[in-house]
Amino acid sequence: MSDSDEDGYIKGSARHRRTQTDYMSILLDAVSLEDWRDVVTSTLQAAKDGDHSARMWLTQYLVGKPDSKAPTPLTVVVQQWSGEDPVAKKLAEPIIERTQYPMLHGDDEWKEEIRTEIAAELGKKTSTPAAGEEHDG
């Protein structure tokens, strides 16, 4: 059996493709922070002037999309009648689990300390200069 097809080309699966990183690199080189500030400022003004698309774009970035769907009105009524509080239930779950399975949570404090330290370090590295301050970049 031959390694080439009818046209004489060698069969293979190698393909050159650009990666998301390549495109993001070009984008970051082309759009300065001041350019981006201008885009955001003009979008904010358009939103204030009633532009629905501008409002939706800002909302997506400032508030984000919900993680889940809102309950149906029927679900809300049934929960009210039954006395069920889904928020209380969700908040109680980790406490109940720690009480039921203490051996699985022996290192929770240690993990939380590490998360706190990393969050503090990230806060230092990502802090933005106050309005009017000069920054390197």
C-alpha angles and dihedrals in degrees: 000000000000127000091219131076128230093283092055095252119138111245117239144144102224113123130177112227134167117243128226087247091060092053093044090051092055091046093051091048093050101043115059123201089253090053089051091047088054091051093050093045093050091046090051091052091048090051091051089050090056104266104155094199091052090050092050092048092050092045091052092056100035101040103015130212118298115262091224142017120271114255118258117255089250091055091051092050092048091049090050092049093047094045091237115151110196093193093053090046092052093048092048096052098081092045092050091047092050090051094047096043108027093160090064092055103045092114098043093109092050091050092048091051090054092048090050093050093048092047090052091049092048089049090056093048097045101040111129124220117258118258111289095017119123119240135192117247 
